[in-house]
Amino acid sequence: MKKIKVTQELINNLSELSKLNFNHKQSQQIKFDLEKMLEFVNTISQINTDNVEPLVYVNEETKLLRKDVVSDPLSQADALKNAPEKDSDYFKVPVVLKK
């Protein structure tokens, strides 16, 4: 596996691609973080996984969904009871789109 070297040129390219500007201190922190990430990936890539089955599920149980149970619906009065703002039968919310 080819080892990637974190250089200022690489950080500048990332800055340009992400449309972000980094000052010197931020660039140094990014360089440090990238080197740590690459070191981690390098460590993981050295693990022998030849006889390891791919993981499809995190646990052995596959159907963990509960049954749908019909219950009494929430009445309009109960739904509006704790609303911070309401107008007779409706929730009042801030205007999002202006005409």
C-alpha positions, 0 to 999 in steps of 0.5 A: 500500500502506498503511503501518503505524505501529508504536505502543505500542498495537499492541505492547500488542495483540500482547502481549494476543493472544500472552498475553505480557507485555513490560517497557519495554525489551522493548517498545522492542526489539519496536518496533525489530524490527517497524519493520525488518521492515515496512521490509524488506517495503516494500522488497520490495513495490517490486520489479517482478515483472510478467514473473517466472514463479512459482517452483515448484521451487528447482532444475530437477531434479524427481525427486531421490529415490534408489531403495529398496535392500533391505539386510541388516537390523540385528540385535537385538544390533547395535541394542542394542550402543550403547544407554545402557540395555538390558534383555536384548532391549529398550531401556530408556527413562525413564517418560513416562506414569504410570498 
